[in-house]
């Protein structure tokens, strides 16, 4: 998947992802399943962050599942999730779980911190929480 996300080689998706792959990402709940929709999704992310690069920090594989803990870095150059370009660099971490059948990804779950991205881009701030001792 690195060549798809980091290098923008979307033609590789058909080799890695099944045509009816189910995709689950709480940041993109409307993202529909399928390899073609994943191509469009990556293209949209690469448009917002043209220099987007992913690195895999850790991998766990067991049975037919692979888990990647990853870091993504890029510069916000175009609209992304309704946020106008800020030209700021951002780094987010996340976890993706892939279920594999027949050598292809048939289901994917992704979890990453949108609020952290928004704070780094200067377009949002998490509410502060005061902790009081009893």
FIVO-136014 format. One line per field, with one value per residue: residue number from 0; x, y, z of N, C-alpha, C in turn; residue in three letters; chain. Coordinates in Angstrom, 2 decimals, decimal comma. Each point is the difference from the previous one (the first is absolute). Layout:
BEGIN
k: NUM  ...
n.X: X  ...
n.Y: Y  ...
n.Z: Z  ...
ca.X: X  ...
ca.Y: Y  ...
ca.Z: Z  ...
c.X: X  ...
c.Y: Y  ...
c.Z: Z  ...
r: ALA  ...
c: A  ...
//
This chain:
BEGIN
k: 0  1  2  3  4  5  6  7  8  9  10  11  12  13  14  15  16  17  18  19  20  21  22  23  24  25  26  27  28  29  30  31  32  33  34  35  36  37  38  39  40  41  42  43  44  45  46  47  48  49  50  51  52  53  54  55  56  57  58  59  60  61  62  63  64  65  66  67  68  69  70  71  72  73  74  75  76  77  78  79  80  81  82  83  84  85  86  87  88  89  90  91  92  93  94  95  96  97  98  99  100  101  102  103  104  105  106  107  108  109  110  111  112  113  114  115  116  117  118  119  120  121  122  123  124  125  126  127  128  129  130  131  132  133
n.X: 0,82  1,27  0,14  -1,13  0,20  1,22  -0,08  -1,25  0,58  -1,09  0,74  0,77  -1,01  -0,21  1,31  -0,30  -1,01  -0,90  -0,68  -0,38  1,25  -0,31  -0,31  0,66  -0,44  0,02  1,16  -0,11  -1,07  0,06  1,23  -0,36  -0,43  1,10  0,76  -0,99  -0,84  0,79  0,06  -1,31  -0,14  0,89  -0,61  -1,12  0,52  0,46  -1,22  -0,56  0,73  0,42  0,64  -1,23  0,58  -0,10  0,20  0,41  -0,57  -1,05  0,25  -1,24  0,35  -1,27  -0,01  -1,18  0,61  0,12  0,78  -0,24  1,01  -0,53  0,87  -0,81  0,74  -0,37  -0,06  -0,83  -0,12  -1,02  -1,24  -0,27  -1,01  -0,10  1,22  -0,02  0,81  0,87  0,48  -0,67  1,10  -0,37  -0,05  -0,54  -0,41  0,03  -1,09  0,46  -1,16  0,69  -1,13  0,75  -0,43  0,53  0,80  -1,28  0,03  -0,79  0,69  -0,29  0,62  -0,30  0,95  -0,31  0,83  -1,25  -0,30  0,91  -0,52  -1,22  0,48  0,66  -1,17  -0,25  -0,77  0,55  -0,67  0,62  -1,17  0,36  0,60  -0,69  1,04  -0,97  0,91  -0,38
n.Y: -1,20  -0,12  -0,82  -0,44  -0,02  -0,47  -0,93  -0,17  -1,19  0,62  -0,22  0,10  0,84  -0,16  0,07  1,02  0,61  -0,75  -0,32  -0,88  0,41  -0,38  1,30  0,06  1,26  0,20  0,37  -1,09  0,24  0,95  -0,32  -0,23  -1,23  -0,70  -0,70  0,19  -0,20  -1,03  -0,26  0,25  -0,77  -0,87  0,09  -0,03  -0,99  -0,57  0,35  -0,31  -1,10  0,76  0,41  -0,47  -0,35  -1,30  -0,24  -1,24  0,27  -0,79  -1,28  -0,43  -1,25  -0,38  -1,29  0,53  0,50  1,23  0,40  1,21  0,36  1,15  0,71  1,04  0,50  1,29  0,75  0,73  -0,42  -0,80  0,33  -0,25  -0,83  0,83  -0,41  1,33  0,05  -0,55  -0,84  -0,57  -0,40  -1,26  -0,58  -1,11  -0,67  -1,25  -0,74  -0,91  -0,62  -0,97  -0,40  -1,08  -0,11  -1,15  0,45  0,34  1,31  -0,61  0,44  1,27  0,11  1,28  0,39  1,29  0,96  0,23  0,00  -0,94  -0,52  0,19  -0,45  -0,95  -0,09  0,13  -1,05  -0,48  -0,11  -1,00  -0,25  0,98  -0,90  0,49  -0,44  -0,33  0,16  -1,14
n.Z: 0,00  0,40  -1,05  0,53  1,32  0,13  -0,94  0,41  0,10  -0,41  -1,09  1,06  0,19  -1,29  0,16  0,81  -0,63  0,63  -1,09  0,91  0,16  1,22  0,05  1,16  0,01  1,32  -0,52  -0,73  0,77  -0,92  0,36  -1,24  0,01  -0,20  -0,84  -0,88  1,01  0,31  -1,30  -0,10  1,06  -0,45  -1,18  0,71  0,72  -1,12  -0,39  1,16  -0,08  -1,02  1,09  0,13  1,13  -0,17  1,28  -0,12  1,18  -0,22  -0,07  0,09  -0,20  -0,07  -0,29  -0,23  1,08  -0,47  0,99  -0,46  0,77  -0,41  -0,69  -0,11  -0,99  0,04  -1,10  0,73  -1,27  0,28  -0,33  1,28  -0,14  -1,02  0,33  -0,07  -1,08  0,81  -0,88  0,99  0,61  -0,18  1,20  -0,48  1,05  -0,38  -0,03  -0,82  -0,10  -0,58  -0,56  -0,11  -1,25  -0,34  0,98  0,24  0,19  0,90  1,05  0,25  1,17  0,05  0,83  -0,05  0,45  -0,42  1,28  0,09  -1,11  0,47  1,16  -0,64  -0,63  1,30  -0,27  1,07  1,12  0,57  0,56  0,81  0,72  0,98  0,62  0,80  0,95  0,50
ca.X: -0,82  0,87  0,13  -1,27  -0,16  1,16  0,48  -1,13  -0,15  -1,33  -0,24  0,35  -1,10  -0,68  0,79  0,04  -1,30  -1,08  -0,94  -1,09  0,58  -0,77  0,89  -0,59  0,83  -0,94  0,19  -0,64  -1,07  -0,68  0,89  -0,64  0,90  0,49  1,34  -0,09  -0,27  1,24  0,85  -0,48  0,28  1,43  0,19  -0,49  0,97  1,24  -0,26  0,10  1,38  0,72  1,25  -0,38  0,84  -0,31  1,01  -0,55  0,76  -0,05  -0,88  -0,34  -0,76  -0,41  -1,06  -0,25  -0,06  1,24  -0,20  1,09  0,00  0,65  0,13  -0,18  0,49  -0,22  -0,25  -1,38  0,09  -1,31  -1,11  -0,07  -1,10  -0,58  0,99  0,74  1,44  0,72  1,44  0,69  0,36  -0,69  0,35  -0,99  0,23  -1,23  0,07  -0,86  -0,12  -0,39  -0,35  0,51  -0,50  0,48  1,11  -0,43  -0,72  -1,45  -0,62  0,99  -0,42  1,03  -0,29  1,02  -0,46  -0,33  0,18  1,42  0,25  -0,62  0,80  1,25  -0,30  -0,48  -1,42  -0,81  0,70  -0,72  -0,36  0,88  -0,70  0,65  -0,10  0,03  0,20  -1,04
ca.Y: 1,20  1,17  0,61  0,67  1,21  0,90  0,27  0,31  -1,01  -0,56  -1,19  -1,17  -0,36  -1,19  -1,18  -0,13  0,18  -0,64  0,95  0,31  0,21  0,87  0,97  0,62  1,10  0,94  1,36  0,00  -1,00  -0,16  -0,72  -1,27  -1,12  -0,31  0,46  1,27  1,07  0,22  0,81  1,39  0,50  0,31  1,17  1,17  0,28  0,48  1,35  0,88  -0,09  -0,58  -0,65  -0,97  -1,20  -0,90  -0,96  -1,05  -0,02  -1,33  -0,93  -1,25  -0,85  -1,27  -0,62  0,73  1,43  0,77  1,29  0,97  1,29  0,82  1,45  0,71  1,38  0,71  1,44  0,27  0,91  0,18  -0,29  -1,35  -0,10  1,33  0,94  0,69  -0,24  0,80  -0,14  -0,49  -1,41  -0,72  -1,40  -0,74  -1,43  -0,76  -1,45  -0,65  -1,45  -0,55  -1,42  -0,48  -1,26  -0,21  0,90  1,40  0,61  -0,06  0,91  0,88  0,93  1,02  0,87  1,03  1,12  1,18  1,21  0,33  0,62  1,33  0,88  0,31  0,89  1,26  0,18  -0,54  -0,20  -0,87  0,69  -0,31  -0,66  0,19  -1,15  0,45  -1,06  -0,02
ca.Z: 0,00  0,02  -1,32  -0,31  0,80  0,00  -1,34  -0,88  -1,05  0,27  -0,81  0,82  0,90  -0,50  0,36  1,46  0,63  -0,75  -0,60  0,93  1,33  0,91  0,62  1,19  0,50  0,62  -0,52  -1,31  0,08  -1,29  -0,92  -0,33  -0,21  -1,33  -0,37  -0,75  0,96  0,73  -0,90  0,05  1,35  0,06  -0,86  0,74  1,06  -0,64  -0,50  1,16  0,52  -1,14  0,42  1,02  0,11  1,11  0,43  0,85  1,24  0,58  -0,71  0,67  -0,91  0,56  -0,80  -1,25  0,28  0,13  0,67  -0,17  0,68  -1,01  0,13  -1,27  0,03  -1,24  0,03  -0,39  -1,14  -0,65  0,90  0,52  0,97  0,16  0,55  -1,05  0,14  1,00  -0,30  1,19  0,05  1,07  0,21  0,79  0,11  -0,02  -0,07  -1,00  0,09  -1,29  -0,07  -1,28  -0,55  -1,36  -0,28  -0,16  1,12  -0,20  0,96  0,63  1,03  0,26  1,13  0,16  0,80  -0,80  0,81  -0,04  -1,30  -0,01  0,85  -0,69  -1,13  0,55  -0,31  1,08  1,25  0,92  1,23  1,13  1,10  1,29  0,88  1,39  0,99  1,04
c.X: 0,87  0,10  -1,30  -0,09  1,17  0,44  -1,11  -0,20  -1,30  -0,31  0,32  -1,15  -0,70  0,72  -0,09  -1,37  -1,08  -0,98  -1,11  0,49  -0,87  0,97  -0,74  0,97  -0,94  0,16  -0,71  -1,14  -0,73  0,87  -0,60  1,06  0,44  1,34  -0,05  -0,27  1,23  0,97  -0,41  0,32  1,48  0,30  -0,43  0,97  1,29  -0,19  0,14  1,41  0,87  1,29  -0,24  0,88  -0,42  1,23  -0,68  0,91  0,04  -1,00  -0,20  -0,85  -0,31  -1,23  -0,17  -0,13  1,40  -0,36  1,24  -0,25  0,85  0,08  -0,15  0,46  -0,28  -0,26  -1,37  -0,03  -1,33  -1,09  -0,02  -1,04  -0,61  0,95  0,79  1,50  0,67  1,50  0,81  0,31  -0,72  0,50  -1,10  0,40  -1,35  0,28  -0,96  0,05  -0,53  -0,35  0,30  -0,67  0,50  1,10  -0,38  -0,73  -1,49  -0,75  1,10  -0,69  1,14  -0,45  1,16  -0,65  -0,20  0,23  1,46  0,36  -0,55  0,79  1,30  -0,21  -0,54  -1,47  -0,92  0,84  -0,87  -0,36  0,96  -0,84  0,78  -0,24  0,13  0,17  -1,11  0,62
c.Y: 1,26  0,64  0,70  1,34  0,96  0,39  0,33  -0,98  -0,77  -1,24  -1,28  -0,46  -1,27  -1,29  -0,31  -0,09  -0,66  1,06  0,41  0,16  0,95  0,87  0,68  1,06  1,03  1,44  0,14  -1,01  -0,23  -0,74  -1,37  -1,04  -0,10  0,63  1,34  1,17  0,30  0,82  1,47  0,64  0,39  1,22  1,29  0,39  0,57  1,39  1,00  0,10  -0,64  -0,72  -1,06  -1,24  -0,78  -0,81  -1,00  -0,12  -1,38  -0,83  -1,24  -0,79  -1,32  -0,49  0,80  1,50  0,59  1,33  0,86  1,19  0,89  1,46  0,60  1,44  0,64  1,47  0,26  1,07  0,26  -0,39  -1,48  -0,03  1,38  1,03  0,60  -0,18  0,95  0,06  -0,42  -1,48  -0,65  -1,44  -0,63  -1,47  -0,71  -1,49  -0,48  -1,50  -0,48  -1,47  -0,46  -1,32  -0,12  0,96  1,45  0,48  -0,03  0,89  0,78  0,89  0,98  0,86  0,98  1,24  1,25  1,29  0,43  0,68  1,42  0,99  0,40  0,95  1,35  0,26  -0,57  -0,18  -0,87  0,78  -0,38  -0,59  0,25  -1,24  0,51  -1,20  0,07  -0,12
c.Z: 0,00  -1,37  -0,43  0,72  -0,15  -1,40  -0,99  -1,14  0,21  -0,82  0,78  0,87  -0,45  0,34  1,49  0,66  -0,86  -0,50  0,95  1,45  0,82  0,78  1,16  0,51  0,60  -0,47  -1,35  -0,02  -1,32  -1,02  -0,27  -0,35  -1,45  -0,31  -0,73  0,94  0,84  -0,84  0,06  1,35  0,14  -0,84  0,68  1,10  -0,57  -0,59  1,14  0,55  -1,08  0,36  1,08  -0,07  1,24  0,34  0,93  1,22  0,65  -0,80  0,85  -0,99  0,69  -0,76  -1,29  0,23  0,15  0,64  -0,25  0,92  -0,89  0,40  -1,39  0,19  -1,33  0,24  -0,60  -1,09  -0,71  0,99  0,37  1,10  0,30  0,57  -1,16  0,22  0,98  -0,29  1,22  -0,15  1,18  0,03  0,84  0,03  0,00  -0,06  -1,06  0,21  -1,34  0,16  -1,42  -0,37  -1,43  -0,40  -0,20  1,25  -0,33  0,98  0,70  1,03  0,22  1,17  0,15  0,59  -0,86  0,80  0,03  -1,31  -0,03  0,85  -0,69  -1,18  0,48  -0,27  1,08  1,24  0,89  1,25  1,12  1,11  1,27  0,85  1,43  0,92  1,02  1,35
r: UNK  UNK  UNK  UNK  UNK  UNK  UNK  UNK  UNK  UNK  UNK  UNK  UNK  UNK  UNK  UNK  UNK  UNK  UNK  UNK  UNK  UNK  UNK  UNK  UNK  UNK  UNK  UNK  UNK  UNK  UNK  UNK  UNK  UNK  UNK  UNK  UNK  UNK  UNK  UNK  UNK  UNK  UNK  UNK  UNK  UNK  UNK  UNK  UNK  UNK  UNK  UNK  UNK  UNK  UNK  UNK  UNK  UNK  UNK  UNK  UNK  UNK  UNK  UNK  UNK  UNK  UNK  UNK  UNK  UNK  UNK  UNK  UNK  UNK  UNK  UNK  UNK  UNK  UNK  UNK  UNK  UNK  UNK  UNK  UNK  UNK  UNK  UNK  UNK  UNK  UNK  UNK  UNK  UNK  UNK  UNK  UNK  UNK  UNK  UNK  UNK  UNK  UNK  UNK  UNK  UNK  UNK  UNK  UNK  UNK  UNK  UNK  UNK  UNK  UNK  UNK  UNK  UNK  UNK  UNK  UNK  UNK  UNK  UNK  UNK  UNK  UNK  UNK  UNK  UNK  UNK  UNK  UNK  UNK
c: A  A  A  A  A  A  A  A  A  A  A  A  A  A  A  A  A  A  A  A  A  A  A  A  A  A  A  A  A  A  A  A  A  A  A  A  A  A  A  A  A  A  A  A  A  A  A  A  A  A  A  A  A  A  A  A  A  A  A  A  A  A  A  A  A  A  A  A  A  A  A  A  A  A  A  A  A  A  A  A  A  A  A  A  A  A  A  A  A  A  A  A  A  A  A  A  A  A  A  A  A  A  A  A  A  A  A  A  A  A  A  A  A  A  A  A  A  A  A  A  A  A  A  A  A  A  A  A  A  A  A  A  A  A
//
